[in-house]
Amino acid sequence: MAGMLERIKQFARSPQGRRTTEQVRRAAADPRRRAQAQQMLRKFGKRH
């Protein structure tokens, strides 16, 4: 498990990881995208 976390950390520090992080932040700030994410979470939450 520690190896997997280390790989994630390395990716987050890489230029591609930084770009991905920025894209996710922008998408999270968009109200329409946020509503889509909440709708999806509600949909999957009901399937327990």
C-alpha distance matrix in Angstrom:
0.0 3.8 5.3 5.2 6.5 8.8 10.1 10.9 12.6 14.5 15.7 16.9 18.9 20.4 23.8 22.6 19.9 22.7 25.0 22.7 22.1 25.9 26.6 24.5 26.3 29.6 28.9 28.0 31.2 33.3 34.8 35.1 31.5 30.5 32.8 31.3 27.8 29.2 31.1 28.1 26.2 29.3 29.6 26.2 26.4 29.5 28.0 26.4
3.8 0.0 3.8 5.4 5.2 6.2 8.7 9.9 10.6 12.3 14.3 15.3 16.7 18.6 22.2 21.6 18.9 21.3 24.1 22.2 21.4 25.1 26.3 24.4 25.9 29.3 29.1 28.2 31.2 33.5 35.3 35.9 32.3 31.3 33.9 32.7 29.1 30.6 32.9 30.1 28.1 31.3 32.0 28.7 28.8 32.1 30.9 29.4
5.3 3.8 0.0 3.8 5.5 5.1 6.3 8.8 9.9 10.6 12.4 14.3 15.5 16.7 20.3 19.6 17.3 20.2 22.7 21.0 20.8 24.4 25.5 24.0 25.9 29.0 28.8 28.4 31.4 33.6 35.6 35.9 32.2 31.7 34.4 32.8 29.4 31.3 33.4 30.4 28.9 32.3 32.6 29.3 30.0 33.2 31.8 30.6
5.2 5.4 3.8 0.0 3.8 5.4 5.1 6.3 8.7 9.9 10.7 12.4 14.5 15.5 18.8 17.6 15.1 18.1 20.3 18.2 18.1 21.8 22.5 20.9 22.9 26.0 25.5 25.1 28.3 30.3 32.2 32.4 28.7 28.2 30.8 29.1 25.8 27.8 29.7 26.7 25.3 28.7 29.0 25.8 26.6 29.9 28.4 27.5
6.5 5.2 5.5 3.8 0.0 3.8 5.4 5.1 6.2 8.6 9.9 10.5 12.5 14.4 17.8 17.0 14.0 16.4 19.1 17.1 16.3 20.0 21.2 19.3 20.9 24.2 24.1 23.3 26.3 28.6 30.5 31.2 27.5 26.7 29.5 28.3 24.9 26.6 29.0 26.3 24.6 28.1 28.8 25.8 26.2 29.7 28.8 27.8
8.8 6.2 5.1 5.4 3.8 0.0 3.8 5.4 5.0 6.2 8.6 9.8 10.7 12.5 16.2 15.9 13.4 15.8 18.7 17.4 16.8 20.3 21.8 20.6 22.0 25.2 25.5 25.1 27.8 30.2 32.5 33.2 29.5 29.0 32.0 30.8 27.5 29.5 31.9 29.3 27.8 31.4 32.1 29.2 29.7 33.3 32.3 31.5
10.1 8.7 6.3 5.1 5.4 3.8 0.0 3.8 5.4 5.1 6.2 8.6 10.0 10.6 14.1 13.3 11.1 14.2 16.6 15.1 15.3 18.8 19.8 18.9 20.9 23.8 23.9 23.9 26.8 28.8 31.3 31.6 27.9 27.8 30.8 29.2 26.1 28.5 30.7 27.9 26.8 30.5 30.9 28.0 29.1 32.5 31.4 30.9
10.9 9.9 8.8 6.3 5.1 5.4 3.8 0.0 3.8 5.4 5.1 6.2 8.7 10.0 13.1 11.9 9.0 11.8 14.2 12.4 12.0 15.7 16.8 15.5 17.3 20.4 20.4 20.2 23.1 25.3 27.6 28.1 24.4 24.1 27.2 25.8 22.7 25.0 27.3 24.7 23.6 27.3 27.9 25.2 26.2 29.7 28.9 28.6
12.6 10.6 9.9 8.7 6.2 5.0 5.4 3.8 0.0 3.8 5.4 5.1 6.4 8.8 12.2 12.2 9.1 11.0 14.2 13.1 12.1 15.4 17.3 16.3 17.4 20.6 21.3 20.9 23.3 25.9 28.4 29.3 25.8 25.3 28.6 27.7 24.5 26.7 29.3 27.1 25.8 29.4 30.4 27.9 28.6 32.2 31.7 31.3
14.5 12.3 10.6 9.9 8.6 6.2 5.1 5.4 3.8 0.0 3.8 5.5 5.2 6.3 10.1 10.4 8.4 10.6 13.5 13.1 13.0 16.0 17.8 17.5 18.9 21.7 22.6 22.8 25.1 27.4 30.2 30.9 27.4 27.4 30.7 29.5 26.6 29.1 31.6 29.2 28.3 32.0 32.7 30.3 31.3 34.9 34.2 34.0
15.7 14.3 12.4 10.7 9.9 8.6 6.2 5.1 5.4 3.8 0.0 3.8 5.4 5.1 8.2 7.3 5.2 8.2 10.5 9.7 10.2 13.3 14.6 14.5 16.3 18.9 19.5 20.1 22.5 24.5 27.4 27.8 24.2 24.6 27.9 26.4 23.8 26.5 28.8 26.4 25.8 29.6 30.1 27.9 29.2 32.7 32.1 32.2
16.9 15.3 14.3 12.4 10.5 9.8 8.6 6.2 5.1 5.5 3.8 0.0 3.8 5.6 8.0 7.8 4.4 6.0 9.1 8.4 7.6 10.7 12.7 12.3 13.4 16.3 17.3 17.5 19.7 22.0 24.9 25.7 22.3 22.3 25.8 24.9 22.1 24.7 27.3 25.2 24.5 28.2 29.2 27.2 28.2 31.8 31.6 31.7
18.9 16.7 15.5 14.5 12.5 10.7 10.0 8.7 6.4 5.2 5.4 3.8 0.0 3.8 6.7 8.3 6.1 6.5 10.0 10.7 9.9 12.2 14.7 15.0 15.6 18.2 19.8 20.1 21.8 24.4 27.4 28.5 25.3 25.3 28.9 28.1 25.5 28.1 30.8 28.9 28.2 31.9 32.9 31.0 31.9 35.6 35.4 35.5
20.4 18.6 16.7 15.5 14.4 12.5 10.6 10.0 8.8 6.3 5.1 5.6 3.8 0.0 3.8 5.4 5.1 6.2 8.7 9.8 10.5 12.4 14.3 15.3 16.5 18.5 20.0 21.0 22.7 24.8 28.1 28.7 25.4 26.1 29.6 28.4 26.1 29.1 31.4 29.4 29.1 32.9 33.5 31.7 33.1 36.6 36.2 36.6
23.8 22.2 20.3 18.8 17.8 16.2 14.1 13.1 12.2 10.1 8.2 8.0 6.7 3.8 0.0 3.8 5.4 5.1 6.3 8.6 9.8 10.7 12.4 14.3 15.4 16.7 18.5 20.0 21.3 23.1 26.6 27.2 24.2 25.2 28.7 27.6 25.7 28.8 31.1 29.3 29.4 33.1 33.7 32.3 33.8 37.3 37.1 37.8
22.6 21.6 19.6 17.6 17.0 15.9 13.3 11.9 12.2 10.4 7.3 7.8 8.3 5.4 3.8 0.0 3.8 5.4 5.1 6.2 8.6 9.9 10.6 12.4 14.3 15.5 16.5 18.3 20.1 21.5 24.9 25.0 21.8 23.1 26.4 24.9 23.1 26.4 28.4 26.4 26.8 30.5 30.8 29.3 31.1 34.5 34.1 35.0
19.9 18.9 17.3 15.1 14.0 13.4 11.1 9.0 9.1 8.4 5.2 4.4 6.1 5.1 5.4 3.8 0.0 3.8 5.4 5.0 6.1 8.6 9.8 10.5 12.3 14.3 15.3 16.4 18.4 20.2 23.4 23.9 20.5 21.2 24.6 23.4 21.2 24.2 26.4 24.4 24.3 28.1 28.7 27.1 28.6 32.0 31.8 32.4
22.7 21.3 20.2 18.1 16.4 15.8 14.2 11.8 11.0 10.6 8.2 6.0 6.5 6.2 5.1 5.4 3.8 0.0 3.8 5.4 5.0 6.2 8.6 9.9 10.6 12.4 14.3 15.3 16.7 18.8 22.2 23.1 20.0 20.7 24.3 23.5 21.5 24.4 26.9 25.4 25.3 28.9 29.9 28.6 29.8 33.4 33.5 34.2
25.0 24.1 22.7 20.3 19.1 18.7 16.6 14.2 14.2 13.5 10.5 9.1 10.0 8.7 6.3 5.1 5.4 3.8 0.0 3.8 5.4 5.1 6.2 8.7 9.9 10.7 12.4 14.3 15.5 17.0 20.5 21.0 18.1 19.4 22.8 21.8 20.3 23.5 25.7 24.2 24.7 28.2 28.9 28.0 29.6 32.9 33.1 34.2
22.7 22.2 21.0 18.2 17.1 17.4 15.1 12.4 13.1 13.1 9.7 8.4 10.7 9.8 8.6 6.2 5.0 5.4 3.8 0.0 3.8 5.4 5.1 6.2 8.6 10.0 10.6 12.3 14.3 15.6 18.9 19.1 15.8 17.0 20.3 19.0 17.2 20.4 22.5 20.8 21.2 24.8 25.4 24.3 26.0 29.3 29.4 30.5
22.1 21.4 20.8 18.1 16.3 16.8 15.3 12.0 12.1 13.0 10.2 7.6 9.9 10.5 9.8 8.6 6.1 5.0 5.4 3.8 0.0 3.8 5.5 5.2 6.2 8.7 9.9 10.5 12.5 14.6 17.7 18.6 15.4 15.8 19.4 18.7 16.5 19.3 21.9 20.5 20.4 23.9 25.1 24.0 25.2 28.7 29.1 29.9
25.9 25.1 24.4 21.8 20.0 20.3 18.8 15.7 15.4 16.0 13.3 10.7 12.2 12.4 10.7 9.9 8.6 6.2 5.1 5.4 3.8 0.0 3.8 5.4 5.0 6.2 8.6 9.8 10.7 12.7 16.2 17.3 14.6 15.3 19.0 18.7 17.1 19.9 22.5 21.6 21.8 25.1 26.4 25.8 27.0 30.4 31.1 32.2
26.6 26.3 25.5 22.5 21.2 21.8 19.8 16.8 17.3 17.8 14.6 12.7 14.7 14.3 12.4 10.6 9.8 8.6 6.2 5.1 5.5 3.8 0.0 3.8 5.4 5.2 6.2 8.6 10.0 10.9 14.4 14.8 11.9 13.4 16.8 16.0 14.8 18.0 20.1 19.1 19.9 23.2 24.0 23.6 25.3 28.4 29.0 30.5
24.5 24.4 24.0 20.9 19.3 20.6 18.9 15.5 16.3 17.5 14.5 12.3 15.0 15.3 14.3 12.4 10.5 9.9 8.7 6.2 5.2 5.4 3.8 0.0 3.8 5.4 5.0 6.0 8.6 10.0 13.0 13.5 10.3 10.9 14.4 13.7 11.9 14.9 17.3 16.2 16.5 19.9 21.0 20.4 21.8 25.1 25.8 27.1
26.3 25.9 25.9 22.9 20.9 22.0 20.9 17.3 17.4 18.9 16.3 13.4 15.6 16.5 15.4 14.3 12.3 10.6 9.9 8.6 6.2 5.0 5.4 3.8 0.0 3.8 5.5 5.1 6.3 8.9 11.9 13.5 10.9 10.8 14.6 14.8 13.2 15.5 18.3 18.0 17.9 21.0 22.6 22.4 23.2 26.6 27.7 28.8
29.6 29.3 29.0 26.0 24.2 25.2 23.8 20.4 20.6 21.7 18.9 16.3 18.2 18.5 16.7 15.5 14.3 12.4 10.7 10.0 8.7 6.2 5.2 5.4 3.8 0.0 3.8 5.4 5.1 6.5 10.2 11.5 9.5 10.4 13.9 14.2 13.5 16.0 18.4 18.4 19.0 21.8 23.2 23.5 24.7 27.7 29.0 30.5
28.9 29.1 28.8 25.5 24.1 25.5 23.9 20.4 21.3 22.6 19.5 17.3 19.8 20.0 18.5 16.5 15.3 14.3 12.4 10.6 9.9 8.6 6.2 5.0 5.5 3.8 0.0 3.8 5.4 5.3 8.4 8.8 6.1 7.5 10.8 10.6 10.0 12.8 14.9 14.8 15.8 18.5 19.7 20.1 21.5 24.4 25.6 27.4
28.0 28.2 28.4 25.1 23.3 25.1 23.9 20.2 20.9 22.8 20.1 17.5 20.1 21.0 20.0 18.3 16.4 15.3 14.3 12.3 10.5 9.8 8.6 6.0 5.1 5.4 3.8 0.0 3.8 5.5 7.5 9.0 6.5 5.7 9.5 10.2 8.8 10.8 13.6 13.9 14.0 16.7 18.5 18.8 19.6 22.6 24.2 25.6
31.2 31.2 31.4 28.3 26.3 27.8 26.8 23.1 23.3 25.1 22.5 19.7 21.8 22.7 21.3 20.1 18.4 16.7 15.5 14.3 12.5 10.7 10.0 8.6 6.3 5.1 5.4 3.8 0.0 3.8 6.2 8.9 7.8 7.2 10.6 12.1 11.6 13.0 15.8 16.7 17.0 19.1 21.2 21.9 22.5 25.4 27.2 28.7
33.3 33.5 33.6 30.3 28.6 30.2 28.8 25.3 25.9 27.4 24.5 22.0 24.4 24.8 23.1 21.5 20.2 18.8 17.0 15.6 14.6 12.7 10.9 10.0 8.9 6.5 5.3 5.5 3.8 0.0 3.8 5.5 5.4 6.2 8.7 10.1 10.7 12.4 14.3 15.5 16.6 18.5 20.1 21.3 22.3 24.8 26.7 28.6
34.8 35.3 35.6 32.2 30.5 32.5 31.3 27.6 28.4 30.2 27.4 24.9 27.4 28.1 26.6 24.9 23.4 22.2 20.5 18.9 17.7 16.2 14.4 13.0 11.9 10.2 8.4 7.5 6.2 3.8 0.0 3.8 5.5 5.0 6.2 8.7 9.9 10.5 12.2 14.3 15.3 16.5 18.3 20.1 20.8 22.9 25.2 27.2
35.1 35.9 35.9 32.4 31.2 33.2 31.6 28.1 29.3 30.9 27.8 25.7 28.5 28.7 27.2 25.0 23.9 23.1 21.0 19.1 18.6 17.3 14.8 13.5 13.5 11.5 8.8 9.0 8.9 5.5 3.8 0.0 3.8 5.4 5.2 6.3 8.8 10.0 10.7 12.5 14.4 15.5 16.6 18.7 19.9 21.7 23.7 26.2
31.5 32.3 32.2 28.7 27.5 29.5 27.9 24.4 25.8 27.4 24.2 22.3 25.3 25.4 24.2 21.8 20.5 20.0 18.1 15.8 15.4 14.6 11.9 10.3 10.9 9.5 6.1 6.5 7.8 5.4 5.5 3.8 0.0 3.8 5.4 5.0 6.2 8.7 9.8 10.6 12.4 14.3 15.3 16.6 18.1 20.4 22.0 24.3
30.5 31.3 31.7 28.2 26.7 29.0 27.8 24.1 25.3 27.4 24.6 22.3 25.3 26.1 25.2 23.1 21.2 20.7 19.4 17.0 15.8 15.3 13.4 10.9 10.8 10.4 7.5 5.7 7.2 6.2 5.0 5.4 3.8 0.0 3.8 5.4 5.1 6.2 8.6 9.9 10.6 12.4 14.2 15.5 16.2 18.7 20.7 22.6
32.8 33.9 34.4 30.8 29.5 32.0 30.8 27.2 28.6 30.7 27.9 25.8 28.9 29.6 28.7 26.4 24.6 24.3 22.8 20.3 19.4 19.0 16.8 14.4 14.6 13.9 10.8 9.5 10.6 8.7 6.2 5.2 5.4 3.8 0.0 3.8 5.4 5.1 6.1 8.6 9.9 10.6 12.2 14.3 15.1 16.9 19.2 21.5
31.3 32.7 32.8 29.1 28.3 30.8 29.2 25.8 27.7 29.5 26.4 24.9 28.1 28.4 27.6 24.9 23.4 23.5 21.8 19.0 18.7 18.7 16.0 13.7 14.8 14.2 10.6 10.2 12.1 10.1 8.7 6.3 5.0 5.4 3.8 0.0 3.8 5.5 5.1 6.2 8.7 10.0 10.5 12.4 14.1 15.8 17.5 20.1
27.8 29.1 29.4 25.8 24.9 27.5 26.1 22.7 24.5 26.6 23.8 22.1 25.5 26.1 25.7 23.1 21.2 21.5 20.3 17.2 16.5 17.1 14.8 11.9 13.2 13.5 10.0 8.8 11.6 10.7 9.9 8.8 6.2 5.1 5.4 3.8 0.0 3.8 5.4 5.1 6.2 8.7 9.8 10.7 12.0 14.5 16.1 18.1
29.2 30.6 31.3 27.8 26.6 29.5 28.5 25.0 26.7 29.1 26.5 24.7 28.1 29.1 28.8 26.4 24.2 24.4 23.5 20.4 19.3 19.9 18.0 14.9 15.5 16.0 12.8 10.8 13.0 12.4 10.5 10.0 8.7 6.2 5.1 5.5 3.8 0.0 3.8 5.4 5.1 6.2 8.6 10.0 10.3 12.6 14.9 16.7
31.1 32.9 33.4 29.7 29.0 31.9 30.7 27.3 29.3 31.6 28.8 27.3 30.8 31.4 31.1 28.4 26.4 26.9 25.7 22.5 21.9 22.5 20.1 17.3 18.3 18.4 14.9 13.6 15.8 14.3 12.2 10.7 9.8 8.6 6.1 5.1 5.4 3.8 0.0 3.8 5.5 5.2 6.2 8.8 9.8 11.1 13.3 15.9
28.1 30.1 30.4 26.7 26.3 29.3 27.9 24.7 27.1 29.2 26.4 25.2 28.9 29.4 29.3 26.4 24.4 25.4 24.2 20.8 20.5 21.6 19.1 16.2 18.0 18.4 14.8 13.9 16.7 15.5 14.3 12.5 10.6 9.9 8.6 6.2 5.1 5.4 3.8 0.0 3.8 5.4 5.0 6.2 8.4 10.2 11.4 14.0
26.2 28.1 28.9 25.3 24.6 27.8 26.8 23.6 25.8 28.3 25.8 24.5 28.2 29.1 29.4 26.8 24.3 25.3 24.7 21.2 20.4 21.8 19.9 16.5 17.9 19.0 15.8 14.0 17.0 16.6 15.3 14.4 12.4 10.6 9.9 8.7 6.2 5.1 5.5 3.8 0.0 3.8 5.4 5.2 5.8 8.7 10.3 12.0
29.3 31.3 32.3 28.7 28.1 31.4 30.5 27.3 29.4 32.0 29.6 28.2 31.9 32.9 33.1 30.5 28.1 28.9 28.2 24.8 23.9 25.1 23.2 19.9 21.0 21.8 18.5 16.7 19.1 18.5 16.5 15.5 14.3 12.4 10.6 10.0 8.7 6.2 5.2 5.4 3.8 0.0 3.8 5.6 5.0 6.4 9.2 11.2
29.6 32.0 32.6 29.0 28.8 32.1 30.9 27.9 30.4 32.7 30.1 29.2 32.9 33.5 33.7 30.8 28.7 29.9 28.9 25.4 25.1 26.4 24.0 21.0 22.6 23.2 19.7 18.5 21.2 20.1 18.3 16.6 15.3 14.2 12.2 10.5 9.8 8.6 6.2 5.0 5.4 3.8 0.0 3.8 5.5 5.7 7.3 10.3
26.2 28.7 29.3 25.8 25.8 29.2 28.0 25.2 27.9 30.3 27.9 27.2 31.0 31.7 32.3 29.3 27.1 28.6 28.0 24.3 24.0 25.8 23.6 20.4 22.4 23.5 20.1 18.8 21.9 21.3 20.1 18.7 16.6 15.5 14.3 12.4 10.7 10.0 8.8 6.2 5.2 5.6 3.8 0.0 3.8 5.4 5.5 7.9
26.4 28.8 30.0 26.6 26.2 29.7 29.1 26.2 28.6 31.3 29.2 28.2 31.9 33.1 33.8 31.1 28.6 29.8 29.6 26.0 25.2 27.0 25.3 21.8 23.2 24.7 21.5 19.6 22.5 22.3 20.8 19.9 18.1 16.2 15.1 14.1 12.0 10.3 9.8 8.4 5.8 5.0 5.5 3.8 0.0 3.8 5.5 6.5
29.5 32.1 33.2 29.9 29.7 33.3 32.5 29.7 32.2 34.9 32.7 31.8 35.6 36.6 37.3 34.5 32.0 33.4 32.9 29.3 28.7 30.4 28.4 25.1 26.6 27.7 24.4 22.6 25.4 24.8 22.9 21.7 20.4 18.7 16.9 15.8 14.5 12.6 11.1 10.2 8.7 6.4 5.7 5.4 3.8 0.0 3.8 5.7
28.0 30.9 31.8 28.4 28.8 32.3 31.4 28.9 31.7 34.2 32.1 31.6 35.4 36.2 37.1 34.1 31.8 33.5 33.1 29.4 29.1 31.1 29.0 25.8 27.7 29.0 25.6 24.2 27.2 26.7 25.2 23.7 22.0 20.7 19.2 17.5 16.1 14.9 13.3 11.4 10.3 9.2 7.3 5.5 5.5 3.8 0.0 3.8
26.4 29.4 30.6 27.5 27.8 31.5 30.9 28.6 31.3 34.0 32.2 31.7 35.5 36.6 37.8 35.0 32.4 34.2 34.2 30.5 29.9 32.2 30.5 27.1 28.8 30.5 27.4 25.6 28.7 28.6 27.2 26.2 24.3 22.6 21.5 20.1 18.1 16.7 15.9 14.0 12.0 11.2 10.3 7.9 6.5 5.7 3.8 0.0
